[in-house]
Amino acid sequence: MDIKWTRGKNWLAEINPSYKLLIIAALFIVFLCVDNLNVMIWSSLFFLIVYLMHRSIPVKLSIILLFMALLTSLFSMTAMTLFGKGTHLLFQFGLIRISTESLARGLMLGLRSFTFGMLSLIFATTTEPVPFFYSLMQQCRMPVRFAYGFLAAFRMLPMMAEEFQILRQALKVRGLSRAKGVAATYNRFKRYCLTMLVQSIRRAQRTAVAMEAKRFSMTEARTFYYSIGWSRYDFFFSLLIGFTVAASFILAVWIPLTPFVHVLDQY
Amino acid sequence: MNQSVKVSRTLNLTDILVTIVVSLVFGLIFRLMGPVYDLFKSFGLQMDALIYGIWFIAGPFAAVLIRKPGAAFLAETVAALAEVLFGGSGGIVNLYYGLIQGLFSEAIFAAVFYRRFSLIPAILSGLAASAGSLILDVYYGYLTDLAGWNLTLNIVFRFIGSALLAGLFPYVLVKGLEKTGVTQLIRPVSKEDYDVLNK
């Protein structure tokens, strides 16, 4: 895991990571209170545009991730659409009862999941762990033990991946991966889990002892190797998000695409 | 002679690091299981609620392993944050779920004053986490607007799944770890350990 400070010319990677997290976390509260389907439709459209315009990952990967987010949203609306409460029936077959209300609520859930899917992809593809935790320590006063603990743990992931490979080969060469049946599968699963866990715990403990031996976080004052501050990009980001959310609320009133202004009401 | 030794109940650096490393692995598992969970949703028959328990595993596991206050909350939050950083499908939503699940998980061990870390508290802790997620699901997932039978199915599946996957399974894993002796590295020294010395 190399530390990459910039990925091309992407300005979203330049935003203060804590601020980015805070804004997206605040959006969750905003959208939790929205029960207007039109707002959700417009905001999904706008966040889709933002996602498509941000170029931090190759186009092919971006399309694959978008497709998966679409599938996820589709799946998350099935239960509500097919089996939701509602009186204005559109379609009935056995247990399946699609009504106007259940369809609207299902769409609402699907679109909400889609919007957060887009935000999640934007956040995850433009945020590196190292600046993120340095920013949490500096801007959010996160205790250094947790932040550095996180960073140390991130460094252990590639080691774990290598260990997993070795473990798999070792089990294979001893003929243990050939055994069939429920008991054998359970044993194999337990073997993988326990071995990986034991190694990780030992490594974490050794690391902690080494850190404490060097007097890690035993003194109050601390300086940071990377100082994460504020830039004009934070302002641009606030504008972008503010504009996107405001536009979806305004357009929902100007151009209401559906009659469902309160999906939780009975029609 | 050492029976009056006060055992530290706060998380030290070793506990924090072990919890974070283990939770990061759980976070990765959450991320990788995400598409499977979404696929289970597709028929609308609440099959996803059966494997929901996987997402509550970090809290009970860390609590039973570390046996100190705060471990369950830290673990579940860290695992959720890791899932966000790895780009899980729910995004920031996962962090909120993680926070509330961690709090509920922790509450069970707090209720027994961090004295018992046996199977029953572990299962209760898993169930508590699933109750926490239920609260958020009612608001975020409009759960109460499902048809009665579907809602019942969701709740029953959710509790069965979390008792097994987030209660029994982490307990069995920690029992396995105890046999390897690795838990002696991290757990606070107990009275029994001193008794052995005094014999």
Interface residues (C-beta under 8 A of the other chain):
Chain A: L21 I24 A25 L27 F28 L32 L65 M68 A69 L71 T72 L74 F75 S76 T78 A79 M80 T81 L82 F83 G84 K85 L95 R97 E101 S102 R105 M108 L109 R112 S113 F116 G117 L119 S120 L121 F123 A124 T125 T127 P129 F132 R145 F146 G149 F150 A152 A153 F154 M156 L157 M160 K190 C193 L194 M196 L197 V198 S200 I201 R202 R203 A204 Q205 T207 A208 V209 M211 E212 F216 S217 V263 L264
Chain B: N12 L13 T14 I16 L17 V18 I20 V21 V22 L24 V25 L28 P35 D38 L39 K41 S42 F43 G44 L45 Q46 L74 V78 V84 L85 F86 G87 G88 S89 G90 G91 I92 V93 L95 Y96 Y139 Y140 G141 Y142 D145 L146 A147 W149 N150 N154 L173 G176 L177 T180 V182 L185 I186
